[in-house]
Amino acid sequence: MKRKGEKLSSSSLGTSKFERFRELAVAALLCHVSIKAAAQSVGVGESTLRLWLGDEDFRREYDQARADVLKAAEEKLKASMLRAAQILLSLAENVKVKPTGRISACRSILDFGFRAVEFDELAEIRRGIEELEKQVGGKKS
């Protein structure tokens, strides 16, 4: 058990307990808006958590967990986009909806449509640049 003023380390705790604290710290960093709040929720000092964030392995674990959470959120949003588009389209076509609501739905459809086209065009440009970089990089060796 950690005593006041004692630093958490793999030597002061068993290695598995230390790793468990670090896993909890990664989760806490994802759930809390501040390092201080994350540290408090895990039961470690803020300075300890900041020290761990400076550790390359811990930082890599945290960055990967954060990327995983963001990817999951992105996938969830992508999955709901078709339904949202259908709802907007039904609002735009429904004569019982006030004209301002229909206009707003139409604007949203057009705005999101243009953004999707721009995104696809930018992705194609990026793929072209990456292909050129591979070709140029391959010629140098």
N, C-alpha and C positions, 0 to 999 in steps of 0.2 A: 504494500500500500504506500502511496506517495505521501510523504510528510511535507508540511509547509516549508517552502524554500528549497526542497529537493527537486532537482531536474529529472525529467523523465528520460530515461535512456534504456537501451537494451540490457545494460548491465544492472541498472537499478530495478528493472522489472524482468520477468522472464521474456525471452525473445518473442514468443507468441503473444504475450500480453502487450508488449510494446508495439508489435505489428498491429494488433487489434485496435489500440489507441490511435495509431496512425490511420487505419482504415476508417475509424469513426470520425477522425478529423477531416478526412477527405469528404465524407458525406456531409459533415457539418458545414464545411466551406461552401458546398453546393446549396445548402438549405438556408443559410443565414446571410444577411446583407453586409455584415462586417466580420472582420477577423476576430475582433473582441468577442462578439456574440457567439461565433463558432467555437472559439476556445472555451468560453464559459459552458457551453452546452456539452462539451466533451469532458470538461473537468481538468483542463490543462491551462497553463498561463498563456496569455497573449504572446509573450516573448518566446515561449516554447513553440507555439504554432508558427510564428514568424521565422523562427530558426528552421523549423521543418520545411517551410516553404522555400527556404534557401538551399535545401538539400536537393540535389539533382534527381535522385530516384523518387523522392516524395513529390517533387514538382511535376515529374513526368506522369506519375499516377494520378495526381490531381488534374492535370491538363487532359489526360485521356478520359477520365471520368466526366469532366466538364464537356468535352467534345461528344461523348456518348449521350449525355443528357440533351445537349443541343440538337444532336442528330435525331434523337427520338422525338423531340418536340417538332422538329422540322417535318419528319415523316407523318406525324399526327396532323399537322396543318395541311400538308399536301393531300392527305387522304380526305380531308373535309372540303377541299377546294371545289370539287365537282358539285357537291351538294349546295355549297354556297352560290356557285354560279347558276345552278338550277333555280334556286330561290330568287336570286336577283332577276333572272329572266322571267320568271312567273310574275314577279311584281311589275316589271316593265310592261308586260303584256296584259295585265289585269286592268280592265277598264273601271273596275270598282275602286281601285286604289286612286287616291288623290293625284292630280297631275304632278304636284311637286315630288311626291314619293316615286312616281314612275320616272320622272326626269332624273332624280337622284339615282335610281337603280340603273338607268341607262348610262349615266355618267360613270358609275362604278364599273359597269361591264366594259365600257370603252377604255377606261383608265387601266383596269387590270389586263385587258386584252393587249393594249399597247405595251404595257410593261412586260408581258409574257413574250411578245415578239422581240422587244429590245433584248431581253434576257437571252433568248435563243440566238439572236445575232451576235451578242457579245460572247456567248459560249463558243460559237463557231469561229469567231475571230481568235479567241484564246487557243482553241485547238490548232488553228493554223499557225499561230506564233510558236506554240510548243513543238509542232512538227518541224518548223524552220530551225528552231533551236537545236533539235536533235540532229538535223542534217548538218548544221554548221558545227556542232560539237563533234559529230562523227568524222568530219573532214580534218579537224585539228590533230587527231591522234595518229 
